[in-house]
Amino acid sequence: MTSDRTSISHPPSARFPHLRQDFAASLVVFLVALPLCVGVAVASGVPAELGLVTGIVGGIVTGLMRGSSLQVSGPAAGMTVLVFEAVQAYGLPVLGAIVLAAGLLQVGMGVLRLGRYFRAISVSVVEGMLAGIGLILIAGQLYPALAAKAPDSGLGKIAGLPGAFWDAAGEGPALISLAVCAGTVAVLLLWKHTPARLRAVPAPLAAVGLAMLAVFALDLPVATVEVKGLLGSVQPPPLSALGELAGVGVLGTVLAFTLIASAESLFSAAAVDRLHSGPRTRYDQELIAQGAGNTVCGLLGALPMTAVIVRSAANVQAGARTKASRVLHGVWLLLFAALLPGVLAYIPVPALAGVLIYSGAKLVPVRTLAVLWREHRGEALVLSVTALSIVAVSMFEGVLIGLALAVVKTAWEASHIRLEIVDKGAGPVTAYLSGNATFLRLPKILDSLESLPQDRPVSLDLTGLHHLDHACRTALENWAERHSAAGTEPVRVTEPVRLAEPVAKPSRV
């Protein structure tokens, strides 16, 4: 007896129900990512092809992994300043070692389930970090727009701008270069007002494409991107570069890369989750995916990657439904880099500068700062100090200053304390303390207590305190001893009561 097996073949539409939407979205993301990958690389002081390599790895490697299904990764404008400083200080080979180490740290943090804790970083610090990056990025890209060389430091870039504009005023090529940059920014600003059919082309691609046509048609004397070839640009870090990781400065840069790339990626994930109703981001797995991508980028000597909100938002708005869209966008970048690398040589450098100036301006949260100043001035102060510190000092130190200020602000706001003194003019005086007594409020507390009369009995009631730190307790004990020695009788101190007994551990059955 024989039995016939009937094999049922499922059409691709059944196995991949969202393939059409994801395919269309991947093309949109590819067109958005292409000029940004090249622009970030050029602004970072590395070959343009390395930006494409990072975009390819972000699409194919990170895109295949779990985490955030619709988030797109690649080289980010937010890392440009830090990468440029690292390349200038340590050289391109060491950059690969730094990115490799940062990627491994990210993977380790994801395995240890530390991804969720990045959500505890003050939003004002992150926005201040991005604002500082944006200010330096704008100032730094105005120099290639003027066909001039940019200074190395953030303050130097800003301080040198008046002289750069003055020098360019009498030079024809510099003014033409500036006009190409200004035209690119104008297209980016006005593209949303064009007809719907034109808006099907992403604004960055349209702006760069129109600049290329103008430069070619009018034969304008502006600098274009230097092309070295994809394989010629990929240079794995040598063993000597890995040895540089023992240096204190390089280790600080690794930590800065890790902190900023992780925070930017996970904050981007939170923003992308608000744009769609699909599966939510798994933060620890997303951190592992970002770390794996950066590890591969480091091995290839490419730029670091983060999740990029511009590409991610374009992916969602284009109708992407699964991670296939971001993987396909990486495939399109790979095909472009392999088959059409010569096209990069026609891209005007001032046009890329215009794209990055526009991107940098979007990193500066002017409206958010105005709202914070009206409603939460402490948060506005943290944001502003973080941004200015990054401009004045460096990225890593600026972020540390912002984090320290945020902690101090939180401690100050948490240490609310009320001191009420009951003095009826005769008889004993009672001072009631309630709230949270910390060292930050000591000057206020001691000034009031030391003004109490010494010729009458004094009582200090601490039963209203929710928290009493060691420094404050010690200071109050010292005051009570001094006042008791100088007064008519010892100060009576009523200790705070325990608010709740420790919760008993559940017993095993």
Phi, psi and omega per residue, in radians:
M1 nan 2.264 -3.100
T2 -1.993 2.582 3.111
S3 -2.143 2.326 3.134
D4 -1.565 2.199 3.074
R5 -1.601 2.179 3.132
T6 -1.785 2.025 3.125
S7 -1.576 2.199 -3.135
I8 -1.758 2.077 3.121
S9 -1.705 2.273 3.136
H10 -1.622 2.358 3.085
P11 -1.164 2.739 3.133
P12 -0.969 -0.567 -3.118
S13 -1.146 -0.464 3.118
A14 -1.387 -0.664 -3.140
R15 -1.343 -0.571 3.133
F16 -2.208 1.382 -3.009
P17 -1.112 -0.361 -3.091
H18 -1.938 0.364 -3.045
L19 -1.062 -0.712 -3.107
R20 -1.099 -0.805 3.131
Q21 -1.129 -0.743 -3.118
D22 -1.185 -0.635 3.122
F23 -1.121 -0.809 3.138
A24 -1.120 -0.730 3.140
A25 -1.134 -0.639 -3.125
S26 -1.108 -0.617 3.105
L27 -1.159 -0.709 3.108
V28 -1.106 -0.806 -3.125
V29 -1.128 -0.679 3.093
F30 -1.033 -0.774 -3.115
L31 -1.206 -0.532 3.068
V32 -1.296 -0.716 -3.021
A33 -1.294 -0.571 -3.018
L34 -0.971 -0.983 3.133
P35 -1.156 -0.549 -3.133
L36 -1.225 -0.693 3.100
C37 -1.050 -0.789 -3.133
V38 -1.188 -0.771 -3.105
G39 -1.117 -0.734 3.127
V40 -1.125 -0.696 -3.141
A41 -1.128 -0.811 -3.136
V42 -1.097 -0.747 3.129
A43 -1.174 -0.432 3.141
S44 -1.466 -0.084 3.117
G45 1.397 0.459 3.128
V46 -2.174 2.868 3.100
P47 -0.978 2.498 -3.081
A48 -1.029 -0.585 -3.101
E49 -1.088 -0.487 -3.133
L50 -1.165 -0.523 3.040
G51 -1.131 -0.682 3.078
L52 -1.163 -0.672 3.113
V53 -1.035 -0.790 3.128
T54 -1.119 -0.681 3.082
G55 -1.117 -0.675 3.113
I56 -1.135 -0.813 3.129
V57 -1.124 -0.720 3.119
G58 -1.083 -0.590 3.133
G59 -1.377 -0.858 -2.994
I60 -1.476 -0.876 -3.073
V61 -1.298 -1.057 -3.137
T62 -1.143 -0.636 -3.116
G63 -1.096 -0.529 -3.138
L64 -1.362 -0.290 -3.043
M65 -1.561 2.878 -3.124
R66 -1.394 2.821 3.135
G67 2.582 -1.800 3.075
S68 -1.884 2.061 -2.953
S69 -1.234 -0.497 -3.043
L70 -1.950 0.027 -3.129
Q71 -1.406 2.406 -3.086
V72 -1.961 2.339 -3.081
S73 -1.962 2.743 3.105
G74 2.977 -2.982 3.088
P75 -1.153 2.407 -3.027
A76 -2.096 2.533 3.091
A77 -1.066 -0.497 -3.129
G78 -1.156 -0.314 3.131
M79 -1.761 -0.065 -3.009
T80 -1.009 -0.844 -3.068
V81 -1.091 -0.785 -3.110
L82 -1.156 -0.701 3.122
V83 -1.142 -0.756 3.132
F84 -1.040 -0.773 3.133
E85 -1.115 -0.682 -3.135
A86 -1.166 -0.732 3.139
V87 -1.143 -0.720 3.138
Q88 -1.155 -0.635 -3.055
A89 -1.444 -0.671 -2.963
Y90 -2.110 -0.267 3.141
G91 1.690 2.794 -3.083
L92 -1.128 -0.697 3.130
P93 -1.055 -0.656 -3.133
V94 -1.249 -0.452 3.098
L95 -1.009 -0.751 3.109
G96 -1.052 -0.704 3.118
A97 -1.144 -0.684 3.124
I98 -1.126 -0.795 3.140
V99 -1.128 -0.688 3.102
L100 -1.060 -0.830 -3.135
A101 -1.127 -0.719 3.116
A102 -1.102 -0.695 3.107
G103 -1.110 -0.738 3.109
L104 -1.131 -0.655 3.074
L105 -1.101 -0.723 3.113
Q106 -1.092 -0.748 3.103
V107 -1.061 -0.774 3.129
G108 -1.068 -0.727 3.134
M109 -1.166 -0.635 3.096
G110 -1.158 -0.720 3.107
V111 -1.102 -0.642 3.123
L112 -1.425 0.091 3.081
R113 1.081 0.758 3.122
L114 -1.712 -0.040 -3.081
G115 -1.055 -0.696 -3.104
R116 -1.118 -0.446 -3.075
Y117 -1.301 -0.264 3.060
F118 -1.154 -0.350 3.086
R119 -1.252 -0.203 3.121
A120 -1.467 -0.158 3.105
I121 -1.202 2.361 -3.133
S122 -0.968 2.273 3.118
V123 -1.079 -0.591 3.136
S124 -1.130 -0.609 3.097
V125 -1.167 -0.765 3.138
V126 -1.121 -0.779 3.127
E127 -1.166 -0.626 3.056
G128 -1.148 -0.675 3.085
M129 -1.059 -0.832 3.139
L130 -1.157 -0.622 3.112
A131 -1.140 -0.750 3.099
G132 -1.082 -0.749 3.088
I133 -1.065 -0.767 -3.129
G134 -1.065 -0.737 3.137
L135 -1.104 -0.784 3.137
I136 -1.175 -0.656 -3.137
L137 -1.123 -0.766 3.123
I138 -1.085 -0.866 -3.123
A139 -1.090 -0.728 -3.102
G140 -1.173 -0.630 -3.096
Q141 -1.409 -0.234 3.056
L142 -1.200 -0.419 3.132
Y143 -1.241 -0.888 3.038
P144 -1.099 -0.483 3.042
A145 -1.125 -0.501 3.122
L146 -1.704 0.184 -3.108
A147 0.994 0.700 -3.125
A148 -2.209 2.900 3.111
K149 -1.608 2.323 -3.091
A150 -1.470 2.483 2.996
P151 -1.106 2.895 -3.061
D152 -1.389 -0.779 -3.025
S153 -1.459 2.752 3.107
G154 -1.096 -0.809 3.098
L155 -1.097 -0.669 3.116
G156 -1.088 -0.679 3.113
K157 -1.081 -0.801 -3.105
I158 -1.239 -0.764 -3.104
A159 -1.166 -0.506 -3.089
G160 -1.495 -0.076 -3.082
L161 -1.106 -0.797 3.125
P162 -0.989 -0.747 3.119
G163 -1.147 -0.647 3.132
A164 -1.145 -0.736 3.098
F165 -1.162 -0.660 3.131
W166 -1.130 -0.738 3.122
D167 -1.162 -0.583 -3.111
A168 -1.345 -0.307 -3.046
A169 -1.056 -0.547 -3.095
G170 -1.800 0.163 -3.097
E171 -2.019 2.152 -3.128
G172 -1.066 -0.884 -3.133
P173 -1.034 -0.671 3.132
A174 -1.144 -0.697 3.133
L175 -1.191 -0.647 3.093
I176 -1.139 -0.754 3.102
S177 -1.053 -0.743 3.112
L178 -1.127 -0.640 3.125
A179 -1.142 -0.682 3.096
V180 -1.112 -0.737 3.101
C181 -1.100 -0.821 -3.133
A182 -1.096 -0.694 3.098
G183 -1.105 -0.671 3.103
T184 -1.091 -0.792 3.114
V185 -1.101 -0.695 3.136
A186 -1.080 -0.733 3.110
V187 -1.101 -0.742 3.123
L188 -1.068 -0.676 -3.117
L189 -1.283 -0.635 -3.005
L190 -1.683 -0.150 -3.029
W191 -1.068 -0.558 -3.120
K192 -1.197 -0.239 3.130
H193 -1.672 0.007 -3.141
T194 -1.398 2.908 3.108
P195 -1.007 2.732 -3.053
A196 -1.049 -0.620 -3.128
R197 -1.121 -0.676 3.109
L198 -1.217 -0.605 -3.104
R199 -1.205 -0.149 3.030
A200 -1.120 -0.434 3.033
V201 -1.511 2.198 3.136
P202 -1.018 2.514 -3.079
A203 -1.006 -0.792 -3.141
P204 -1.049 -0.714 3.133
L205 -1.172 -0.714 3.124
A206 -1.097 -0.751 -3.105
A207 -1.123 -0.800 3.141
V208 -1.203 -0.689 3.126
G209 -1.098 -0.766 3.109
L210 -1.139 -0.634 3.088
A211 -1.134 -0.716 3.090
M212 -1.063 -0.759 3.134
L213 -1.116 -0.739 -3.124
A214 -1.128 -0.779 -3.136
V215 -1.119 -0.722 -3.120
F216 -1.230 -0.774 -3.071
A217 -1.216 -0.663 -3.086
L218 -1.667 -0.037 -3.137
D219 0.926 0.912 -3.080
L220 -1.365 2.466 -3.128
P221 -1.473 1.309 3.122
V222 -2.154 2.709 3.140
A223 -1.258 2.520 3.073
T224 -2.100 2.960 -3.065
V225 -1.188 2.377 3.062
E226 -1.480 2.309 -3.076
V227 -1.925 2.265 3.114
K228 -2.000 -0.189 -3.070
G229 1.655 2.532 -3.041
L230 -1.109 -0.865 -3.099
L231 -1.195 -0.569 3.122
G232 -1.230 -0.414 -3.118
S233 -1.515 -0.478 -3.126
V234 -1.330 2.025 -3.114
Q235 -2.371 1.738 3.100
P236 -1.000 2.513 -3.111
P237 -1.144 2.307 3.106
P238 -1.271 2.962 3.139
L239 -1.078 -0.573 3.111
S240 -1.110 -0.604 3.102
A241 -1.202 -0.665 3.091
L242 -1.105 -0.564 3.097
G243 -1.159 -0.425 3.121
E244 -1.169 -0.298 -3.116
L245 -1.127 -0.247 3.118
A246 -1.338 -0.264 -3.128
G247 -1.256 2.556 -3.107
V248 -1.106 -0.766 -3.127
G249 -1.097 -0.735 3.135
V250 -1.176 -0.688 3.100
L251 -1.086 -0.713 3.072
G252 -1.068 -0.682 3.105
T253 -1.162 -0.686 3.089
V254 -1.047 -0.788 3.132
L255 -1.120 -0.682 3.106
A256 -1.120 -0.782 3.087
F257 -1.004 -0.821 -3.079
T258 -1.110 -0.833 -3.102
L259 -1.108 -0.860 -3.030
I260 -1.248 -0.770 3.141
A261 -1.110 -0.714 -3.132
S262 -1.185 -0.822 -3.119
A263 -1.099 -0.783 -3.119
E264 -1.121 -0.692 -3.131
S265 -1.160 -0.771 -3.065
L266 -1.327 -0.566 3.025
F267 -1.201 -0.630 3.056
S268 -1.106 -0.698 3.116
A269 -1.059 -0.735 3.109
A270 -1.097 -0.669 3.121
A271 -1.198 -0.717 -3.141
V272 -1.145 -0.641 3.115
D273 -1.039 -0.505 3.124
R274 -1.364 -0.183 -3.089
L275 -1.627 -0.222 -3.090
H276 -2.494 2.941 -3.105
S277 -1.908 0.238 -3.131
G278 -1.389 -2.832 -3.124
P279 -1.044 2.482 -3.133
R280 -1.385 2.796 3.137
T281 -1.215 2.375 2.969
R282 -1.738 1.813 -2.892
Y283 -1.100 -0.730 -3.130
D284 -1.147 -0.723 3.111
Q285 -1.207 -0.603 3.083
E286 -1.146 -0.655 3.102
L287 -1.146 -0.670 3.073
I288 -1.122 -0.728 3.139
A289 -1.115 -0.748 3.105
Q290 -1.122 -0.709 3.124
G291 -1.138 -0.692 3.101
A292 -1.104 -0.735 3.107
G293 -1.097 -0.770 3.126
N294 -1.182 -0.572 3.074
T295 -1.084 -0.785 3.109
V296 -1.139 -0.743 3.109
C297 -1.053 -0.710 3.114
G298 -1.110 -0.716 3.121
L299 -1.128 -0.488 3.123
L300 -1.608 -0.052 -3.119
G301 1.247 0.490 -3.073
A302 -1.700 -3.059 3.127
L303 -1.291 2.737 3.010
P304 -1.245 2.735 3.135
M305 -2.060 2.699 2.929
T306 -2.457 2.941 2.934
A307 -1.239 2.415 -3.038
V308 -2.030 2.098 -3.044
I309 -1.157 -0.565 -3.117
V310 -1.111 -0.864 -3.137
R311 -1.210 -0.664 -3.135
S312 -1.119 -0.772 3.116
A313 -1.119 -0.703 3.087
A314 -1.083 -0.650 3.125
N315 -1.106 -0.807 -3.140
V316 -1.161 -0.811 -3.095
Q317 -1.156 -0.435 3.112
A318 -1.409 -0.036 3.056
G319 1.680 0.307 3.133
A320 -1.094 2.512 -3.121
R321 -2.083 -0.467 -3.125
T322 -2.394 3.104 -3.128
K323 -1.249 -0.084 3.113
A324 -1.065 -0.540 -3.106
S325 -1.138 -0.736 -3.115
R326 -1.291 -0.547 3.071
V327 -1.168 -0.763 3.137
L328 -1.127 -0.616 3.118
H329 -1.102 -0.609 3.057
G330 -1.169 -0.615 3.096
V331 -1.139 -0.732 3.129
W332 -1.127 -0.674 3.085
L333 -1.109 -0.686 3.122
L334 -1.119 -0.758 3.136
L335 -1.136 -0.694 3.117
F336 -1.119 -0.807 -3.114
A337 -1.130 -0.542 -3.104
A338 -1.461 -0.622 -3.000
L339 -1.793 -0.512 -3.039
L340 -2.240 0.772 -3.105
P341 -1.169 -0.457 -3.117
G342 -1.143 -0.361 3.128
V343 -1.079 -0.527 -3.114
L344 -1.054 -0.526 -3.084
A345 -1.186 -0.233 -3.137
Y346 -1.692 -0.052 -3.106
I347 -1.412 2.132 3.127
P348 -1.227 2.350 3.103
V349 -1.069 -0.740 3.117
P350 -1.099 -0.460 3.078
A351 -1.196 -0.740 3.064
L352 -1.109 -0.653 3.083
A353 -1.069 -0.681 3.104
G354 -1.110 -0.717 3.110
V355 -1.076 -0.739 -3.113
L356 -1.304 -0.562 3.039
I357 -1.098 -0.743 3.092
Y358 -1.101 -0.764 3.115
S359 -1.137 -0.694 3.117
G360 -1.119 -0.663 3.126
A361 -1.125 -0.592 3.126
K362 -1.260 -0.294 3.093
L363 -1.405 -0.290 -3.115
V364 -1.583 1.885 -3.026
P365 -1.443 1.289 -3.077
V366 -1.094 -0.818 -3.114
R367 -1.155 -0.738 3.118
T368 -1.062 -0.725 3.138
L369 -1.118 -0.679 3.121
A370 -1.122 -0.737 3.121
V371 -1.155 -0.750 3.129
L372 -1.092 -0.664 -3.127
W373 -1.125 -0.567 3.127
R374 -1.382 -0.594 -2.979
E375 -1.925 -0.616 -3.090
H376 -2.436 1.424 -3.043
R377 -1.152 -0.493 3.088
G378 -1.099 -0.759 3.103
E379 -1.150 -0.678 3.097
A380 -1.094 -0.637 3.110
L381 -1.157 -0.752 3.125
V382 -1.065 -0.796 3.139
L383 -1.040 -0.840 -3.070
S384 -1.171 -0.771 -3.120
V385 -1.127 -0.700 3.111
T386 -1.070 -0.813 -3.129
A387 -1.105 -0.816 -3.111
L388 -1.182 -0.592 3.116
S389 -1.161 -0.684 3.107
I390 -1.114 -0.712 3.114
V391 -1.169 -0.742 -3.019
A392 -1.414 -0.598 -3.036
V393 -1.939 -1.498 3.100
S394 -2.896 3.027 -3.090
M395 -1.101 -0.916 -3.030
F396 -1.116 -0.875 -3.141
E397 -1.098 -0.653 3.137
G398 -1.102 -0.724 3.113
V399 -1.155 -0.721 3.106
L400 -1.084 -0.719 3.104
I401 -1.089 -0.749 3.122
G402 -1.099 -0.760 3.120
L403 -1.102 -0.744 3.135
A404 -1.100 -0.752 3.138
L405 -1.141 -0.660 3.113
A406 -1.118 -0.695 3.105
V407 -1.130 -0.781 3.129
V408 -1.084 -0.753 3.136
K409 -1.080 -0.753 3.134
T410 -1.125 -0.737 3.115
A411 -1.111 -0.688 3.138
W412 -1.131 -0.767 -3.118
E413 -1.233 -0.546 -3.132
A414 -1.312 -0.372 -3.074
S415 -1.593 0.896 3.051
H416 -1.235 2.267 -3.135
I417 -2.474 2.524 3.129
R418 -2.152 2.256 3.115
L419 -2.026 2.036 3.132
E420 -2.055 2.171 -3.127
I421 -1.917 2.128 3.114
V422 -1.775 1.929 -3.112
D423 -2.350 1.900 -3.095
K424 -1.575 0.162 3.077
G425 1.630 -0.399 3.086
A426 -2.607 2.621 -3.117
G427 1.513 -2.874 -3.033
P428 -1.228 2.722 3.076
V429 -1.993 2.332 -3.133
T430 -2.106 2.293 3.082
A431 -1.945 2.130 -3.137
Y432 -1.828 2.174 3.062
L433 -1.929 2.293 3.112
S434 -2.440 2.638 -3.139
G435 1.921 -2.451 -3.124
N436 -2.065 1.968 -3.111
A437 -1.660 1.925 3.114
T438 -2.193 2.957 -3.109
F439 -1.081 -0.391 -3.136
L440 -1.161 -0.448 -3.100
R441 -1.773 0.091 -3.090
L442 -0.995 -0.799 -3.129
P443 -0.964 -0.772 -3.136
K444 -1.120 -0.771 -3.093
I445 -1.140 -0.857 -3.055
L446 -1.180 -0.637 3.104
D447 -1.032 -0.721 -3.127
S448 -1.260 -0.719 -3.110
L449 -1.208 -0.659 -3.116
E450 -1.227 -0.238 3.101
S451 -1.565 -0.015 -3.136
L452 -1.225 2.586 -3.112
P453 -1.157 2.564 -3.124
Q454 -1.781 -0.051 -3.111
D455 -1.719 0.159 3.106
R456 -2.395 2.759 3.110
P457 -1.097 2.483 -3.128
V458 -2.201 2.387 3.072
S459 -2.115 2.451 3.109
L460 -2.074 1.927 -3.082
D461 -1.760 1.999 -3.104
L462 -1.882 0.226 -3.051
T463 -1.180 -0.315 -3.128
G464 -1.542 0.039 -3.115
L465 -1.416 2.364 3.031
H466 -1.598 -0.456 -3.113
H467 -2.607 2.387 3.106
L468 -2.406 1.859 -3.080
D469 -1.399 2.967 -3.021
H470 -1.103 -0.736 -3.108
A471 -1.108 -0.729 -3.127
C472 -1.225 -0.701 3.108
R473 -1.065 -0.794 -3.141
T474 -1.080 -0.744 -3.139
A475 -1.126 -0.692 3.126
L476 -1.177 -0.685 3.100
E477 -1.114 -0.729 3.108
N478 -1.122 -0.719 3.111
W479 -1.100 -0.755 -3.123
A480 -1.085 -0.670 3.103
E481 -1.144 -0.780 -3.139
R482 -1.131 -0.762 -3.111
H483 -1.190 -0.641 3.117
S484 -1.141 -0.679 -3.132
A485 -1.191 -0.597 -3.088
A486 -1.589 -0.355 -3.055
G487 -1.570 -3.016 -3.094
T488 -1.400 -0.502 3.107
E489 -2.669 2.846 -3.076
P490 -1.088 2.612 3.076
V491 -1.258 2.309 3.091
R492 -1.596 2.103 -3.112
V493 -1.967 2.180 3.069
T494 -1.779 1.995 -3.059
E495 -1.220 2.677 3.073
P496 -1.204 2.511 3.124
V497 -1.461 2.704 3.087
R498 -1.256 2.237 -3.064
L499 -1.238 -0.621 -3.121
A500 -2.716 2.587 3.075
E501 -1.306 2.650 3.089
P502 -0.993 2.444 -3.132
V503 -1.259 2.246 -3.132
A504 -1.220 2.463 3.103
K505 -1.237 2.421 3.141
P506 -1.148 2.432 -3.138
S507 -1.457 2.577 3.116
R508 -1.391 2.410 3.125
V509 -1.620 nan nan
